[in-house]
Amino acid sequence: MNELVLSVPGISCGHCVNAITAEVGAVPGVTAVQVDLACQTVRVTGEADEAAVRRAVREAGYDAV
Ligand SMILES: [Cu+2]
């Protein structure tokens, strides 16, 4: 992957943004994480394994659609 955009309906506040940014940012190969609170999307840039990114979102407590 170079860029992956996930829809994560559970994002509702700055805490969610911080939690997801921290978990996904820790995935090997991820170079940037942008969480859009208004659109409830997570844009991930880098050469990371998509399954690992999705797992990180889950570990943060959210479900990617
Ligand atoms: Cu929140």
N, CA, C, O and the ligand as a Tripos MOL2 file, in Angstrom:
@<TRIPOS>MOLECULE
protein
  261   259    66     0     0
PROTEIN
NO_CHARGES

@<TRIPOS>ATOM
      1 N           0.8310   -1.2020    0.0000 N.3       1 MET1
      2 CA          0.0000    0.0000    0.0000 C.3       1 MET1
      3 C           0.8670    1.2530    0.0000 C.2       1 MET1
      4 O           1.9640    1.2450    0.5580 O.2       1 MET1
      5 N           0.4000    2.3010   -0.6030 N.am      2 ASN2
      6 CA          1.0220    3.6110   -0.4650 C.3       2 ASN2
      7 C           0.1420    4.4930    0.3900 C.2       2 ASN2
      8 O           0.5970    5.2300    1.2650 O.2       2 ASN2
      9 N          -1.1550    4.3800    0.0920 N.am      3 GLU3
     10 CA         -2.1190    5.1560    0.8520 C.3       3 GLU3
     11 C          -3.3740    4.3230    1.0230 C.2       3 GLU3
     12 O          -3.8630    3.6900    0.0870 O.2       3 GLU3
     13 N          -3.8770    4.3420    2.2400 N.am      4 LEU4
     14 CA         -5.0700    3.5650    2.5520 C.3       4 LEU4
     15 C          -6.0320    4.4900    3.2870 C.2       4 LEU4
     16 O          -5.6420    5.1620    4.2420 O.2       4 LEU4
     17 N          -7.2730    4.5250    2.8510 N.am      5 VAL5
     18 CA         -8.2640    5.3430    3.5520 C.3       5 VAL5
     19 C          -9.3310    4.4120    4.1090 C.2       5 VAL5
     20 O         -10.0210    3.7120    3.3670 O.2       5 VAL5
     21 N          -9.4490    4.4230    5.4180 N.am      6 LEU6
     22 CA        -10.4310    3.5750    6.0820 C.3       6 LEU6
     23 C         -11.5570    4.4310    6.6300 C.2       6 LEU6
     24 O         -11.3280    5.5280    7.1390 O.2       6 LEU6
     25 N         -12.7650    3.9230    6.5240 N.am      7 SER7
     26 CA        -13.9050    4.5910    7.1340 C.3       7 SER7
     27 C         -14.0890    3.9890    8.5260 C.2       7 SER7
     28 O         -14.2710    2.7790    8.6680 O.2       7 SER7
     29 N         -14.0400    4.8390    9.5510 N.am      8 VAL8
     30 CA        -14.1560    4.3720   10.9320 C.3       8 VAL8
     31 C         -15.2670    5.1640   11.6230 C.2       8 VAL8
     32 O         -15.0240    6.2410   12.1670 O.2       8 VAL8
     33 N         -16.4980    4.6180   11.5970 N.am      9 PRO9
     34 CA        -17.6700    5.3530   12.0710 C.3       9 PRO9
     35 C         -17.6200    5.7330   13.5560 C.2       9 PRO9
     36 O         -18.3200    6.6540   13.9770 O.2       9 PRO9
     37 N         -16.8030    5.0340   14.3530 N.am     10 GLY10
     38 CA        -16.7850    5.3110   15.7900 C.3      10 GLY10
     39 C         -16.0340    6.5630   16.2030 C.2      10 GLY10
     40 O         -16.0650    6.9450   17.3730 O.2      10 GLY10
     41 N         -15.3600    7.2070   15.2610 N.am     11 ILE11
     42 CA        -14.5780    8.3970   15.6080 C.3      11 ILE11
     43 C         -15.5250    9.5380   15.9730 C.2      11 ILE11
     44 O         -16.3540    9.9480   15.1610 O.2      11 ILE11
     45 N         -15.3960   10.0500   17.2050 N.am     12 SER12
     46 CA        -16.3510   11.0820   17.6150 C.3      12 SER12
     47 C         -15.7320   12.2810   18.3130 C.2      12 SER12
     48 O         -16.4090   13.2890   18.5130 O.2      12 SER12
     49 N         -14.4520   12.1950   18.6900 N.am     13 CYS13
     50 CA        -13.8700   13.3340   19.3950 C.3      13 CYS13
     51 C         -12.3520   13.2960   19.2910 C.2      13 CYS13
     52 O         -11.7790   12.3970   18.6760 O.2      13 CYS13
     53 N         -11.7190   14.2750   19.8950 N.am     14 GLY14
     54 CA        -10.2670   14.3750   19.8400 C.3      14 GLY14
     55 C          -9.5720   13.1890   20.4840 C.2      14 GLY14
     56 O          -8.4710   12.8130   20.0810 O.2      14 GLY14
     57 N         -10.2130   12.6020   21.4850 N.am     15 HIS15
     58 CA         -9.6230   11.4170   22.1190 C.3      15 HIS15
     59 C          -9.5120   10.2790   21.1120 C.2      15 HIS15
     60 O          -8.4890    9.5980   21.0490 O.2      15 HIS15
     61 N         -10.5580   10.0770   20.3310 N.am     16 CYS16
     62 CA        -10.5570    9.0360   19.3030 C.3      16 CYS16
     63 C          -9.4170    9.3020   18.3130 C.2      16 CYS16
     64 O          -8.6720    8.3940   17.9430 O.2      16 CYS16
     65 N          -9.3010   10.5390   17.9040 N.am     17 VAL17
     66 CA         -8.2650   10.9130   16.9430 C.3      17 VAL17
     67 C          -6.8920   10.5650   17.5060 C.2      17 VAL17
     68 O          -6.0630    9.9720   16.8170 O.2      17 VAL17
     69 N          -6.6560   10.9390   18.7660 N.am     18 ASN18
     70 CA         -5.3570   10.6750   19.3810 C.3      18 ASN18
     71 C          -5.0870    9.1870   19.5340 C.2      18 ASN18
     72 O          -3.9770    8.7240   19.2690 O.2      18 ASN18
     73 N          -6.1020    8.4320   19.9620 N.am     19 ALA19
     74 CA         -5.9290    7.0030   20.1860 C.3      19 ALA19
     75 C          -5.5950    6.2850   18.8790 C.2      19 ALA19
     76 O          -4.6980    5.4430   18.8380 O.2      19 ALA19
     77 N          -6.3140    6.6190   17.8250 N.am     20 ILE20
     78 CA         -6.0950    5.9700   16.5330 C.3      20 ILE20
     79 C          -4.7540    6.3950   15.9390 C.2      20 ILE20
     80 O          -4.0220    5.5780   15.3820 O.2      20 ILE20
     81 N          -4.4480    7.6750   16.0640 N.am     21 THR21
     82 CA         -3.1680    8.1590   15.5310 C.3      21 THR21
     83 C          -2.0050    7.4440   16.2060 C.2      21 THR21
     84 O          -1.0400    7.0640   15.5440 O.2      21 THR21
     85 N          -2.0930    7.2590   17.5210 N.am     22 ALA22
     86 CA         -1.0140    6.6120   18.2570 C.3      22 ALA22
     87 C          -0.8750    5.1430   17.8670 C.2      22 ALA22
     88 O           0.2320    4.6750   17.6010 O.2      22 ALA22
     89 N          -1.9980    4.4070   17.8290 N.am     23 GLU23
     90 CA         -1.9440    2.9680   17.5290 C.3      23 GLU23
     91 C          -1.5040    2.7070   16.0920 C.2      23 GLU23
     92 O          -0.6250    1.8820   15.8420 O.2      23 GLU23
     93 N          -2.1120    3.4080   15.1650 N.am     24 VAL24
     94 CA         -1.7990    3.1720   13.7500 C.3      24 VAL24
     95 C          -0.3930    3.6920   13.4310 C.2      24 VAL24
     96 O           0.3300    3.1030   12.6280 O.2      24 VAL24
     97 N          -0.0220    4.7910   14.0650 N.am     25 GLY25
     98 CA          1.3080    5.3480   13.8390 C.3      25 GLY25
     99 C           2.4210    4.4190   14.2960 C.2      25 GLY25
    100 O           3.5590    4.5410   13.8410 O.2      25 GLY25
    101 N           2.1010    3.4860   15.1950 N.am     26 ALA26
    102 CA          3.1000    2.5520   15.7170 C.3      26 ALA26
    103 C           3.2670    1.3300   14.8220 C.2      26 ALA26
    104 O           4.1650    0.5210   15.0510 O.2      26 ALA26
    105 N           2.4160    1.1800   13.8020 N.am     27 VAL27
    106 CA          2.5310    0.0230   12.8990 C.3      27 VAL27
    107 C           3.7730    0.2020   12.0200 C.2      27 VAL27
    108 O           3.9690    1.2600   11.4230 O.2      27 VAL27
    109 N           4.6090   -0.8360   11.9460 N.am     28 PRO28
    110 CA          5.8290   -0.7330   11.1210 C.3      28 PRO28
    111 C           5.5110   -0.3650    9.6740 C.2      28 PRO28
    112 O           4.6350   -0.9640    9.0490 O.2      28 PRO28
    113 N           6.2260    0.6200    9.1550 N.am     29 GLY29
    114 CA          6.0470    1.0190    7.7700 C.3      29 GLY29
    115 C           5.1400    2.2110    7.5800 C.2      29 GLY29
    116 O           5.1500    2.8390    6.5210 O.2      29 GLY29
    117 N           4.3520    2.5320    8.5990 N.am     30 VAL30
    118 CA          3.4570    3.6830    8.4940 C.3      30 VAL30
    119 C           4.2720    4.9640    8.6530 C.2      30 VAL30
    120 O           5.0130    5.1280    9.6220 O.2      30 VAL30
    121 N           4.1210    5.8700    7.6820 N.am     31 THR31
    122 CA          4.8590    7.1260    7.7530 C.3      31 THR31
    123 C           3.9760    8.2960    8.1680 C.2      31 THR31
    124 O           4.4710    9.2850    8.7090 O.2      31 THR31
    125 N           2.6700    8.1910    7.9170 N.am     32 ALA32
    126 CA          1.7760    9.2790    8.3080 C.3      32 ALA32
    127 C           0.3690    8.7600    8.5600 C.2      32 ALA32
    128 O          -0.1050    7.8510    7.8780 O.2      32 ALA32
    129 N          -0.2830    9.3440    9.5380 N.am     33 VAL33
    130 CA         -1.6750    9.0070    9.8380 C.3      33 VAL33
    131 C          -2.4440   10.3190    9.9500 C.2      33 VAL33
    132 O          -2.0780   11.2090   10.7170 O.2      33 VAL33
    133 N          -3.5080   10.4180    9.1760 N.am     34 GLN34
    134 CA         -4.3620   11.5990    9.2670 C.3      34 GLN34
    135 C          -5.7630   11.1330    9.5930 C.2      34 GLN34
    136 O          -6.3800   10.4080    8.8130 O.2      34 GLN34
    137 N          -6.2640   11.5410   10.7330 N.am     35 VAL35
    138 CA         -7.6220   11.1790   11.1140 C.3      35 VAL35
    139 C          -8.5170   12.3840   10.8850 C.2      35 VAL35
    140 O          -8.2700   13.4710   11.4080 O.2      35 VAL35
    141 N          -9.5530   12.1740   10.1010 N.am     36 ASP36
    142 CA        -10.5120   13.2470    9.8290 C.3      36 ASP36
    143 C         -11.7480   13.0200   10.6840 C.2      36 ASP36
    144 O         -12.5390   12.1080   10.4420 O.2      36 ASP36
    145 N         -11.8900   13.8700   11.6870 N.am     37 LEU37
    146 CA        -12.9900   13.7290   12.6360 C.3      37 LEU37
    147 C         -14.3440   13.9460   11.9520 C.2      37 LEU37
    148 O         -15.2880   13.1930   12.1930 O.2      37 LEU37
    149 N         -14.4390   14.9560   11.1140 N.am     38 ALA38
    150 CA        -15.7110   15.2820   10.4670 C.3      38 ALA38
    151 C         -16.1650   14.1760    9.5190 C.2      38 ALA38
    152 O         -17.3430   13.8230    9.4780 O.2      38 ALA38
    153 N         -15.2150   13.6350    8.7590 N.am     39 CYS39
    154 CA        -15.5570   12.5970    7.7730 C.3      39 CYS39
    155 C         -15.4730   11.1920    8.3520 C.2      39 CYS39
    156 O         -15.8970   10.2300    7.7110 O.2      39 CYS39
    157 N         -14.9280   11.0640    9.5580 N.am     40 GLN40
    158 CA        -14.7260    9.7690   10.2100 C.3      40 GLN40
    159 C         -13.9190    8.8220    9.3180 C.2      40 GLN40
    160 O         -14.2850    7.6680    9.1000 O.2      40 GLN40
    161 N         -12.8190    9.3560    8.8200 N.am     41 THR41
    162 CA        -11.9260    8.5350    8.0210 C.3      41 THR41
    163 C         -10.5170    8.5940    8.5830 C.2      41 THR41
    164 O         -10.1250    9.5540    9.2470 O.2      41 THR41
    165 N          -9.7690    7.5370    8.2950 N.am     42 VAL42
    166 CA         -8.3650    7.4600    8.6910 C.3      42 VAL42
    167 C          -7.5520    7.2500    7.4230 C.2      42 VAL42
    168 O          -7.7200    6.2460    6.7310 O.2      42 VAL42
    169 N          -6.6770    8.1920    7.1210 N.am     43 ARG43
    170 CA         -5.8340    8.0990    5.9380 C.3      43 ARG43
    171 C          -4.4330    7.7010    6.3910 C.2      43 ARG43
    172 O          -3.7890    8.4100    7.1640 O.2      43 ARG43
    173 N          -3.9800    6.5630    5.8990 N.am     44 VAL44
    174 CA         -2.6850    6.0350    6.3260 C.3      44 VAL44
    175 C          -1.7440    6.0210    5.1290 C.2      44 VAL44
    176 O          -2.0940    5.5140    4.0630 O.2      44 VAL44
    177 N          -0.5590    6.5720    5.3040 N.am     45 THR45
    178 CA          0.4410    6.6070    4.2470 C.3      45 THR45
    179 C           1.6390    5.7680    4.6640 C.2      45 THR45
    180 O           2.0400    5.7800    5.8280 O.2      45 THR45
    181 N           2.2070    5.0390    3.7090 N.am     46 GLY46
    182 CA          3.4080    4.2700    3.9950 C.3      46 GLY46
    183 C           3.3640    2.9050    3.3380 C.2      46 GLY46
    184 O           2.4670    2.6000    2.5520 O.2      46 GLY46
    185 N           4.3440    2.0950    3.6750 N.am     47 GLU47
    186 CA          4.4200    0.7400    3.1280 C.3      47 GLU47
    187 C           4.1160   -0.2550    4.2430 C.2      47 GLU47
    188 O           4.9510   -1.0920    4.5850 O.2      47 GLU47
    189 N           2.9360   -0.1560    4.7960 N.am     48 ALA48
    190 CA          2.5670   -1.0420    5.8920 C.3      48 ALA48
    191 C           1.6130   -2.1190    5.3920 C.2      48 ALA48
    192 O           0.9970   -1.9840    4.3340 O.2      48 ALA48
    193 N           1.5040   -3.1740    6.1610 N.am     49 ASP49
    194 CA          0.5820   -4.2530    5.8650 C.3      49 ASP49
    195 C          -0.8360   -3.7940    6.2230 C.2      49 ASP49
    196 O          -1.1030   -3.3850    7.3520 O.2      49 ASP49
    197 N          -1.7350   -3.8710    5.2420 N.am     50 GLU50
    198 CA         -3.0920   -3.3650    5.4770 C.3      50 GLU50
    199 C          -3.7680   -4.0770    6.6430 C.2      50 GLU50
    200 O          -4.4870   -3.4540    7.4250 O.2      50 GLU50
    201 N          -3.5400   -5.3730    6.7570 N.am     51 ALA51
    202 CA         -4.1500   -6.1320    7.8560 C.3      51 ALA51
    203 C          -3.6430   -5.6230    9.2010 C.2      51 ALA51
    204 O          -4.3970   -5.5620   10.1720 O.2      51 ALA51
    205 N          -2.3590   -5.2560    9.2530 N.am     52 ALA52
    206 CA         -1.7830   -4.7480   10.5040 C.3      52 ALA52
    207 C          -2.3810   -3.3960   10.8580 C.2      52 ALA52
    208 O          -2.6000   -3.0860   12.0290 O.2      52 ALA52
    209 N          -2.6420   -2.5930    9.8270 N.am     53 VAL53
    210 CA         -3.2590   -1.2830   10.0570 C.3      53 VAL53
    211 C          -4.6730   -1.4660   10.6190 C.2      53 VAL53
    212 O          -5.0710   -0.8030   11.5770 O.2      53 VAL53
    213 N          -5.4110   -2.3780   10.0000 N.am     54 ARG54
    214 CA         -6.7780   -2.6250   10.4620 C.3      54 ARG54
    215 C          -6.7810   -3.1740   11.8930 C.2      54 ARG54
    216 O          -7.6510   -2.8440   12.6990 O.2      54 ARG54
    217 N          -5.7890   -4.0200   12.1890 N.am     55 ARG55
    218 CA         -5.6770   -4.5820   13.5370 C.3      55 ARG55
    219 C          -5.4010   -3.4600   14.5490 C.2      55 ARG55
    220 O          -5.9530   -3.4580   15.6490 O.2      55 ARG55
    221 N          -4.5520   -2.5210   14.1670 N.am     56 ALA56
    222 CA         -4.2140   -1.3980   15.0510 C.3      56 ALA56
    223 C          -5.4340   -0.5430   15.3450 C.2      56 ALA56
    224 O          -5.6190   -0.0690   16.4660 O.2      56 ALA56
    225 N          -6.2740   -0.3480   14.3180 N.am     57 VAL57
    226 CA         -7.5040    0.4230   14.5210 C.3      57 VAL57
    227 C          -8.3870   -0.2910   15.5460 C.2      57 VAL57
    228 O          -8.9720    0.3310   16.4320 O.2      57 VAL57
    229 N          -8.4640   -1.6210   15.3950 N.am     58 ARG58
    230 CA         -9.2710   -2.4200   16.3320 C.3      58 ARG58
    231 C          -8.7070   -2.3490   17.7370 C.2      58 ARG58
    232 O          -9.4480   -2.2500   18.7150 O.2      58 ARG58
    233 N          -7.3760   -2.4000   17.8270 N.am     59 GLU59
    234 CA         -6.7300   -2.3560   19.1440 C.3      59 GLU59
    235 C          -6.9720   -0.9970   19.8150 C.2      59 GLU59
    236 O          -7.0130   -0.9060   21.0420 O.2      59 GLU59
    237 N          -7.1280    0.0260   19.0280 N.am     60 ALA60
    238 CA         -7.4230    1.3500   19.5940 C.3      60 ALA60
    239 C          -8.8660    1.3940   20.0870 C.2      60 ALA60
    240 O          -9.2480    2.3080   20.8180 O.2      60 ALA60
    241 N          -9.6660    0.4090   19.6880 N.am     61 GLY61
    242 CA        -11.0440    0.3240   20.1660 C.3      61 GLY61
    243 C         -12.0920    0.7060   19.1380 C.2      61 GLY61
    244 O         -13.2360    0.9970   19.4880 O.2      61 GLY61
    245 N         -11.7000    0.7060   17.8600 N.am     62 TYR62
    246 CA        -12.6240    1.1350   16.8060 C.3      62 TYR62
    247 C         -12.7220    0.0780   15.7260 C.2      62 TYR62
    248 O         -11.8510   -0.7820   15.5970 O.2      62 TYR62
    249 N         -13.7910    0.1530   14.9530 N.am     63 ASP63
    250 CA        -13.9770   -0.7910   13.8580 C.3      63 ASP63
    251 C         -13.9360   -0.0710   12.5330 C.2      63 ASP63
    252 O         -14.7480    0.8150   12.2680 O.2      63 ASP63
    253 N         -12.9730   -0.4610   11.6910 N.am     64 ALA64
    254 CA        -12.9110    0.0850   10.3440 C.3      64 ALA64
    255 C         -13.9360   -0.6440    9.4910 C.2      64 ALA64
    256 O         -14.0690   -1.8640    9.5870 O.2      64 ALA64
    257 N         -14.6500    0.0830    8.6690 N.am     65 VAL65
    258 CA        -15.6530   -0.5280    7.7910 C.3      65 VAL65
    259 C         -14.9400   -1.1230    6.5670 C.2      65 VAL65
    260 O         -15.5890   -1.6910    5.6890 O.2      65 VAL65
    261 CU        -13.6720   10.0830   21.0680 Cu       66 CU66
@<TRIPOS>BOND
     1     1     2 1
     2     2     3 1
     3     3     4 2
     4     3     5 am
     5     5     6 1
     6     6     7 1
     7     7     8 2
     8     7     9 am
     9     9    10 1
    10    10    11 1
    11    11    12 2
    12    11    13 am
    13    13    14 1
    14    14    15 1
    15    15    16 2
    16    15    17 am
    17    17    18 1
    18    18    19 1
    19    19    20 2
    20    19    21 am
    21    21    22 1
    22    22    23 1
    23    23    24 2
    24    23    25 am
    25    25    26 1
    26    26    27 1
    27    27    28 2
    28    27    29 am
    29    29    30 1
    30    30    31 1
    31    31    32 2
    32    31    33 am
    33    33    34 1
    34    34    35 1
    35    35    36 2
    36    35    37 am
    37    37    38 1
    38    38    39 1
    39    39    40 2
    40    39    41 am
    41    41    42 1
    42    42    43 1
    43    43    44 2
    44    43    45 am
    45    45    46 1
    46    46    47 1
    47    47    48 2
    48    47    49 am
    49    49    50 1
    50    50    51 1
    51    51    52 2
    52    51    53 am
    53    53    54 1
    54    54    55 1
    55    55    56 2
    56    55    57 am
    57    57    58 1
    58    58    59 1
    59    59    60 2
    60    59    61 am
    61    61    62 1
    62    62    63 1
    63    63    64 2
    64    63    65 am
    65    65    66 1
    66    66    67 1
    67    67    68 2
    68    67    69 am
    69    69    70 1
    70    70    71 1
    71    71    72 2
    72    71    73 am
    73    73    74 1
    74    74    75 1
    75    75    76 2
    76    75    77 am
    77    77    78 1
    78    78    79 1
    79    79    80 2
    80    79    81 am
    81    81    82 1
    82    82    83 1
    83    83    84 2
    84    83    85 am
    85    85    86 1
    86    86    87 1
    87    87    88 2
    88    87    89 am
    89    89    90 1
    90    90    91 1
    91    91    92 2
    92    91    93 am
    93    93    94 1
    94    94    95 1
    95    95    96 2
    96    95    97 am
    97    97    98 1
    98    98    99 1
    99    99   100 2
   100    99   101 am
   101   101   102 1
   102   102   103 1
   103   103   104 2
   104   103   105 am
   105   105   106 1
   106   106   107 1
   107   107   108 2
   108   107   109 am
   109   109   110 1
   110   110   111 1
   111   111   112 2
   112   111   113 am
   113   113   114 1
   114   114   115 1
   115   115   116 2
   116   115   117 am
   117   117   118 1
   118   118   119 1
   119   119   120 2
   120   119   121 am
   121   121   122 1
   122   122   123 1
   123   123   124 2
   124   123   125 am
   125   125   126 1
   126   126   127 1
   127   127   128 2
   128   127   129 am
   129   129   130 1
   130   130   131 1
   131   131   132 2
   132   131   133 am
   133   133   134 1
   134   134   135 1
   135   135   136 2
   136   135   137 am
   137   137   138 1
   138   138   139 1
   139   139   140 2
   140   139   141 am
   141   141   142 1
   142   142   143 1
   143   143   144 2
   144   143   145 am
   145   145   146 1
   146   146   147 1
   147   147   148 2
   148   147   149 am
   149   149   150 1
   150   150   151 1
   151   151   152 2
   152   151   153 am
   153   153   154 1
   154   154   155 1
   155   155   156 2
   156   155   157 am
   157   157   158 1
   158   158   159 1
   159   159   160 2
   160   159   161 am
   161   161   162 1
   162   162   163 1
   163   163   164 2
   164   163   165 am
   165   165   166 1
   166   166   167 1
   167   167   168 2
   168   167   169 am
   169   169   170 1
   170   170   171 1
   171   171   172 2
   172   171   173 am
   173   173   174 1
   174   174   175 1
   175   175   176 2
   176   175   177 am
   177   177   178 1
   178   178   179 1
   179   179   180 2
   180   179   181 am
   181   181   182 1
   182   182   183 1
   183   183   184 2
   184   183   185 am
   185   185   186 1
   186   186   187 1
   187   187   188 2
   188   187   189 am
   189   189   190 1
   190   190   191 1
   191   191   192 2
   192   191   193 am
   193   193   194 1
   194   194   195 1
   195   195   196 2
   196   195   197 am
   197   197   198 1
   198   198   199 1
   199   199   200 2
   200   199   201 am
   201   201   202 1
   202   202   203 1
   203   203   204 2
   204   203   205 am
   205   205   206 1
   206   206   207 1
   207   207   208 2
   208   207   209 am
   209   209   210 1
   210   210   211 1
   211   211   212 2
   212   211   213 am
   213   213   214 1
   214   214   215 1
   215   215   216 2
   216   215   217 am
   217   217   218 1
   218   218   219 1
   219   219   220 2
   220   219   221 am
   221   221   222 1
   222   222   223 1
   223   223   224 2
   224   223   225 am
   225   225   226 1
   226   226   227 1
   227   227   228 2
   228   227   229 am
   229   229   230 1
   230   230   231 1
   231   231   232 2
   232   231   233 am
   233   233   234 1
   234   234   235 1
   235   235   236 2
   236   235   237 am
   237   237   238 1
   238   238   239 1
   239   239   240 2
   240   239   241 am
   241   241   242 1
   242   242   243 1
   243   243   244 2
   244   243   245 am
   245   245   246 1
   246   246   247 1
   247   247   248 2
   248   247   249 am
   249   249   250 1
   250   250   251 1
   251   251   252 2
   252   251   253 am
   253   253   254 1
   254   254   255 1
   255   255   256 2
   256   255   257 am
   257   257   258 1
   258   258   259 1
   259   259   260 2
@<TRIPOS>SUBSTRUCTURE
     1 MET1         2 RESIDUE 1 A MET
     2 ASN2         6 RESIDUE 1 A ASN
     3 GLU3        10 RESIDUE 1 A GLU
     4 LEU4        14 RESIDUE 1 A LEU
     5 VAL5        18 RESIDUE 1 A VAL
     6 LEU6        22 RESIDUE 1 A LEU
     7 SER7        26 RESIDUE 1 A SER
     8 VAL8        30 RESIDUE 1 A VAL
     9 PRO9        34 RESIDUE 1 A PRO
    10 GLY10       38 RESIDUE 1 A GLY
    11 ILE11       42 RESIDUE 1 A ILE
    12 SER12       46 RESIDUE 1 A SER
    13 CYS13       50 RESIDUE 1 A CYS
    14 GLY14       54 RESIDUE 1 A GLY
    15 HIS15       58 RESIDUE 1 A HIS
    16 CYS16       62 RESIDUE 1 A CYS
    17 VAL17       66 RESIDUE 1 A VAL
    18 ASN18       70 RESIDUE 1 A ASN
    19 ALA19       74 RESIDUE 1 A ALA
    20 ILE20       78 RESIDUE 1 A ILE
    21 THR21       82 RESIDUE 1 A THR
    22 ALA22       86 RESIDUE 1 A ALA
    23 GLU23       90 RESIDUE 1 A GLU
    24 VAL24       94 RESIDUE 1 A VAL
    25 GLY25       98 RESIDUE 1 A GLY
    26 ALA26      102 RESIDUE 1 A ALA
    27 VAL27      106 RESIDUE 1 A VAL
    28 PRO28      110 RESIDUE 1 A PRO
    29 GLY29      114 RESIDUE 1 A GLY
    30 VAL30      118 RESIDUE 1 A VAL
    31 THR31      122 RESIDUE 1 A THR
    32 ALA32      126 RESIDUE 1 A ALA
    33 VAL33      130 RESIDUE 1 A VAL
    34 GLN34      134 RESIDUE 1 A GLN
    35 VAL35      138 RESIDUE 1 A VAL
    36 ASP36      142 RESIDUE 1 A ASP
    37 LEU37      146 RESIDUE 1 A LEU
    38 ALA38      150 RESIDUE 1 A ALA
    39 CYS39      154 RESIDUE 1 A CYS
    40 GLN40      158 RESIDUE 1 A GLN
    41 THR41      162 RESIDUE 1 A THR
    42 VAL42      166 RESIDUE 1 A VAL
    43 ARG43      170 RESIDUE 1 A ARG
    44 VAL44      174 RESIDUE 1 A VAL
    45 THR45      178 RESIDUE 1 A THR
    46 GLY46      182 RESIDUE 1 A GLY
    47 GLU47      186 RESIDUE 1 A GLU
    48 ALA48      190 RESIDUE 1 A ALA
    49 ASP49      194 RESIDUE 1 A ASP
    50 GLU50      198 RESIDUE 1 A GLU
    51 ALA51      202 RESIDUE 1 A ALA
    52 ALA52      206 RESIDUE 1 A ALA
    53 VAL53      210 RESIDUE 1 A VAL
    54 ARG54      214 RESIDUE 1 A ARG
    55 ARG55      218 RESIDUE 1 A ARG
    56 ALA56      222 RESIDUE 1 A ALA
    57 VAL57      226 RESIDUE 1 A VAL
    58 ARG58      230 RESIDUE 1 A ARG
    59 GLU59      234 RESIDUE 1 A GLU
    60 ALA60      238 RESIDUE 1 A ALA
    61 GLY61      242 RESIDUE 1 A GLY
    62 TYR62      246 RESIDUE 1 A TYR
    63 ASP63      250 RESIDUE 1 A ASP
    64 ALA64      254 RESIDUE 1 A ALA
    65 VAL65      258 RESIDUE 1 A VAL
    66 CU66       261 GROUP 0 **** ****
